[in-house]
């Protein structure tokens, strides 16, 4: 895929995501280090909630029933802000929820049970590492609010060798690293906007290179030879025969053999009747690296 095509794909995906397409049944658990799990459908909220306020962030602060306190302020280099009534407050290093709680407590002398809300309008300018199968891996400035796809677009888009699953690594306040797995097909094709998560300073976006494996199809097919496929695609027997041009006129569907090496290196022969798979009596067989498919000739 050419670079401009990849950039166009990312932009198209961003447009699709802004429409708000959310397919049903997408609530899959995402593993996070330390035994935590985050549902993919809640990934965006999770990362916003865990964001640590820092210098140059632009905050919109509102207080219920105290409109004169409403302010839009930028966090100073030392992590502080200045607000009416309570003056200079250290807010850097706090999450949104903790900052709201701190301001509420400071306002208790002016209004009972003060309800403070903070909206982060601009995230701090910092650097993000993008590594792996992108056109221009490296360190990128994070200016303002940027999503995963926007950062990938800055890196030139995905390479053809990109795996279907990428990872965003983020260090938490307790020193542990959280990781969320992003399914690219779910994000780009199905348009699950919750996977287009906000990116935070010092994040590492890892786009693994998908391994190319060889599958061999010989015998009574129209284009016998080696097939190169991505390991993540998990090609099946029927798909491999289709990619080899399909069965020839002399082929028998009852005489297909898969030659495979087991873990000990011994060759195992798997006999298959394609009719059973085609008719739904048996499941299609996922092929493994190095498998040799032999389609025999019909005796009639």
C-alpha positions as CSV (number, residue, x, y, z in Angstrom):
1,X,0.0,0.0,0.0
2,X,1.4,3.4,-1.0
3,X,2.0,6.1,1.7
4,X,-0.8,8.4,0.4
5,X,-3.2,5.5,0.4
6,X,-2.4,4.6,4.0
7,X,-2.8,8.2,5.1
8,X,-6.1,8.4,3.3
9,X,-7.2,5.2,5.1
10,X,-6.4,6.7,8.5
11,X,-8.3,9.9,7.6
12,X,-11.2,7.9,6.4
13,X,-11.2,5.8,9.6
14,X,-11.1,9.0,11.7
15,X,-14.1,10.4,9.8
16,X,-16.0,7.2,10.2
17,X,-15.2,7.1,13.9
18,X,-16.5,10.7,14.4
19,X,-19.9,9.6,13.1
20,X,-20.1,7.3,16.1
21,X,-20.4,3.9,14.6
22,X,-20.4,1.3,17.4
23,X,-21.1,-2.3,16.5
24,X,-23.0,-4.4,19.1
25,X,-21.1,-7.1,21.0
26,X,-17.8,-5.3,21.1
27,X,-17.3,-5.5,24.9
28,X,-14.1,-7.6,25.0
29,X,-11.8,-7.6,28.1
30,X,-8.4,-6.0,27.6
31,X,-5.5,-7.2,29.8
32,X,-3.7,-4.6,31.8
33,X,-0.6,-5.3,33.9
34,X,-1.1,-5.7,37.6
35,X,-4.1,-8.0,37.2
36,X,-6.4,-5.2,36.0
37,X,-8.8,-5.5,33.0
38,X,-10.5,-2.8,31.0
39,X,-13.4,-3.5,28.6
40,X,-12.5,-2.3,25.1
41,X,-15.8,-0.4,25.0
42,X,-14.6,1.6,28.1
43,X,-11.0,2.1,26.9
44,X,-11.4,5.8,26.0
45,X,-12.9,6.6,29.4
46,X,-10.2,4.6,31.2
47,X,-7.3,6.5,29.6
48,X,-9.0,9.9,30.1
49,X,-9.6,9.0,33.7
50,X,-6.0,7.9,34.3
51,X,-4.4,11.0,32.5
52,X,-2.1,12.9,34.8
53,X,-2.4,16.7,34.6
54,X,0.9,18.4,33.7
55,X,2.4,21.7,32.6
56,X,0.8,23.5,29.7
57,X,-2.5,21.6,30.0
58,X,-5.5,23.9,29.4
59,X,-8.3,23.2,31.9
60,X,-11.9,24.4,31.8
61,X,-13.1,24.5,35.5
62,X,-16.7,24.9,36.5
63,X,-18.3,25.0,39.9
64,X,-22.0,24.3,40.3
65,X,-23.9,27.3,41.8
66,X,-20.8,29.4,41.7
67,X,-20.4,30.8,38.1
68,X,-18.0,33.5,39.1
69,X,-15.5,30.7,39.8
70,X,-15.7,29.3,36.3
71,X,-12.4,29.7,34.6
72,X,-10.3,28.4,31.7
73,X,-6.7,28.3,32.9
74,X,-3.4,26.8,31.7
75,X,-1.2,24.8,34.0
76,X,2.1,26.6,34.7
77,X,5.5,25.0,34.3
78,X,5.6,24.2,38.0
79,X,2.2,22.4,37.8
80,X,0.2,25.1,39.5
81,X,-2.9,27.2,38.6
82,X,-4.3,30.4,40.1
83,X,-8.0,30.6,40.8
84,X,-10.3,33.3,42.4
85,X,-10.9,32.9,46.2
86,X,-8.3,30.2,46.7
87,X,-5.3,31.6,44.9
88,X,-2.4,29.4,43.7
89,X,-3.0,25.6,43.8
90,X,-0.6,22.8,43.0
91,X,-2.5,20.5,40.6
92,X,0.2,18.9,38.5
93,X,0.6,15.2,39.0
94,X,-3.1,14.7,39.8
95,X,-5.7,12.9,37.7
96,X,-8.9,14.7,36.7
97,X,-10.9,13.1,39.5
98,X,-8.3,13.9,42.2
99,X,-8.0,17.5,41.0
100,X,-11.7,17.9,41.2
101,X,-11.7,16.5,44.7
102,X,-8.9,18.8,45.8
103,X,-10.6,21.9,44.5
104,X,-13.9,20.9,46.1
105,X,-12.2,20.6,49.5
106,X,-10.6,24.0,49.1
107,X,-14.0,25.6,48.3
108,X,-15.8,24.1,51.3
109,X,-15.3,27.4,53.2
110,X,-17.2,29.3,50.5
111,X,-19.8,26.8,49.5
112,X,-20.9,23.6,51.1
113,X,-20.5,20.4,49.1
114,X,-19.0,22.2,46.2
115,X,-19.3,20.3,42.9
116,X,-16.3,21.0,40.7
117,X,-15.9,19.7,37.2
118,X,-12.7,19.8,35.1
119,X,-12.6,19.4,31.4
120,X,-9.1,19.0,29.8
121,X,-9.4,21.1,26.7
122,X,-5.7,20.7,25.6
123,X,-3.3,18.0,26.7
124,X,0.3,18.9,27.4
125,X,2.8,19.1,24.6
126,X,5.2,16.2,25.0
127,X,6.7,13.3,23.1
128,X,5.2,9.9,22.1
129,X,7.2,7.0,20.7
130,X,5.8,5.1,17.7
131,X,7.7,2.0,16.9
132,X,7.3,-1.0,14.6
133,X,5.5,-1.4,11.2
134,X,4.8,2.3,10.4
135,X,6.3,4.3,7.6
136,X,8.2,6.7,9.8
137,X,8.8,5.2,13.3
138,X,10.3,7.6,15.9
139,X,9.5,10.2,18.5
140,X,6.6,12.6,17.9
141,X,5.5,15.8,19.6
142,X,2.1,15.4,21.3
143,X,0.5,18.8,21.0
144,X,-3.0,19.2,22.3
145,X,-5.6,16.4,22.2
146,X,-4.5,13.6,19.9
147,X,-6.1,10.2,19.2
148,X,-4.3,7.0,18.3
149,X,-5.1,7.2,14.6
150,X,-4.0,10.9,14.5
151,X,-0.6,9.9,15.9
152,X,-0.3,6.9,13.5
153,X,-1.1,9.3,10.6
154,X,1.7,11.5,11.7
155,X,4.0,8.5,11.4
156,X,2.9,8.0,7.8
157,X,0.4,5.3,8.4
158,X,0.7,1.5,8.7
159,X,3.0,-0.6,6.6
160,X,1.7,-3.7,4.7
161,X,3.6,-5.8,7.2
162,X,1.7,-4.4,10.2
163,X,0.0,-7.0,12.4
164,X,-3.7,-6.9,13.1
165,X,-3.1,-6.1,16.8
166,X,-1.2,-3.1,18.1
167,X,-0.3,-2.1,21.6
168,X,-0.4,1.2,23.6
169,X,1.9,1.1,26.6
170,X,1.5,3.6,29.4
171,X,3.3,4.0,32.7
172,X,1.0,4.5,35.7
173,X,1.5,6.6,38.8
174,X,2.5,3.5,40.7
175,X,5.3,2.8,38.2
176,X,3.6,-0.2,36.6
177,X,3.0,-0.2,32.9
178,X,-0.5,-0.7,31.5
179,X,-1.1,-2.2,28.1
180,X,-4.1,-2.2,25.9
181,X,-4.4,-4.3,22.8
182,X,-6.1,-2.6,19.8
183,X,-7.7,-4.8,17.1
184,X,-7.1,-2.9,13.9
185,X,-9.9,-4.7,12.0
186,X,-12.3,-3.7,14.8
187,X,-11.0,-0.2,14.7
188,X,-10.6,0.5,11.0
189,X,-13.1,-1.8,9.4
190,X,-15.9,-2.0,12.0
191,X,-15.4,1.6,13.1
192,X,-15.3,1.0,16.9
193,X,-14.5,4.6,18.0
194,X,-13.8,3.4,21.6
195,X,-10.5,1.9,20.3
196,X,-9.3,5.2,18.9
197,X,-8.1,6.1,22.4
198,X,-6.6,9.5,23.4
199,X,-2.8,9.4,23.5
200,X,-0.9,10.7,26.5
201,X,2.6,12.1,27.0
202,X,5.3,9.4,27.1
203,X,3.0,6.7,25.6
204,X,4.7,4.0,23.5
205,X,2.6,2.9,20.4
206,X,3.9,-0.5,19.3
207,X,2.9,-1.7,15.9
208,X,4.3,-5.3,15.6
209,X,5.5,-6.6,12.3
210,X,3.3,-9.5,11.3
211,X,5.2,-12.7,10.4
212,X,5.0,-13.9,6.8
213,X,4.5,-17.7,6.7
214,X,4.6,-20.1,3.8
215,X,1.9,-22.6,2.9
216,X,2.4,-25.0,0.0
217,X,-0.4,-26.3,-2.2
218,X,0.4,-29.0,-4.8
219,X,-1.4,-31.5,-7.0
220,X,-4.7,-30.9,-8.7
221,X,-5.1,-27.1,-8.3
222,X,-4.8,-24.5,-11.0
223,X,-1.9,-22.6,-9.6
224,X,0.2,-25.0,-7.5
225,X,3.1,-23.6,-5.4
226,X,3.9,-21.6,-2.3
227,X,1.5,-19.1,-0.7
228,X,2.8,-16.3,1.5
229,X,0.3,-15.2,4.1
230,X,0.3,-13.3,7.3
231,X,0.4,-15.4,10.5
232,X,-2.4,-13.3,12.1
233,X,-4.8,-14.1,9.2
234,X,-4.9,-17.8,10.0
235,X,-5.6,-19.1,6.5
236,X,-7.8,-22.2,6.3
237,X,-7.6,-25.2,3.9
238,X,-10.5,-23.9,1.7
239,X,-8.9,-20.5,1.6
240,X,-5.5,-21.9,0.6
241,X,-7.0,-24.0,-2.2
242,X,-8.9,-20.9,-3.4
243,X,-5.8,-18.8,-3.4
244,X,-4.1,-21.5,-5.5
245,X,-6.7,-21.0,-8.2
246,X,-9.2,-23.6,-7.0
247,X,-9.4,-27.3,-7.9
248,X,-8.6,-28.5,-11.4
249,X,-11.0,-30.5,-13.5
250,X,-9.2,-33.7,-12.5
251,X,-9.2,-33.1,-8.8
252,X,-11.1,-35.2,-6.2
253,X,-12.6,-33.6,-3.2
254,X,-12.3,-36.8,-1.2
255,X,-8.5,-37.1,-1.7
256,X,-6.9,-34.1,0.1
257,X,-3.9,-34.6,2.4
258,X,-2.3,-32.1,4.7
259,X,1.3,-32.9,5.6
260,X,2.4,-31.2,8.9
261,X,5.3,-31.4,11.2
262,X,4.4,-31.8,14.9
263,X,6.3,-30.3,17.8
264,X,8.8,-33.2,17.8
265,X,9.5,-32.8,14.1
266,X,7.7,-35.9,13.0
267,X,5.6,-35.7,9.9
268,X,1.8,-36.1,10.4
269,X,-0.6,-36.8,7.5
270,X,-4.1,-35.4,7.9
271,X,-6.7,-36.8,5.4
272,X,-9.5,-34.5,4.5
273,X,-12.8,-34.9,2.6
274,X,-13.5,-31.4,1.2
275,X,-17.1,-32.3,0.7
276,X,-17.6,-32.6,4.4
277,X,-16.3,-29.1,4.9
278,X,-18.2,-27.6,2.0
279,X,-21.4,-29.1,3.2
280,X,-20.8,-27.9,6.8
281,X,-20.5,-31.4,8.3
282,X,-17.0,-30.6,9.5
283,X,-15.2,-27.3,10.3
284,X,-12.6,-25.9,7.9
285,X,-9.1,-26.6,9.0
286,X,-6.7,-23.7,10.0
287,X,-3.3,-24.2,8.4
288,X,0.0,-23.8,10.1
289,X,3.4,-22.5,8.9
290,X,5.1,-25.1,6.6
291,X,1.9,-27.1,5.9
292,X,1.9,-28.9,2.6
293,X,-1.6,-29.4,1.0
294,X,-1.8,-32.2,-1.7
295,X,-4.9,-32.5,-3.8
296,X,-5.1,-35.8,-5.5
297,X,-6.3,-36.7,-8.9
298,X,-9.7,-38.3,-9.4
299,X,-9.6,-41.9,-10.5
300,X,-12.7,-41.5,-12.6
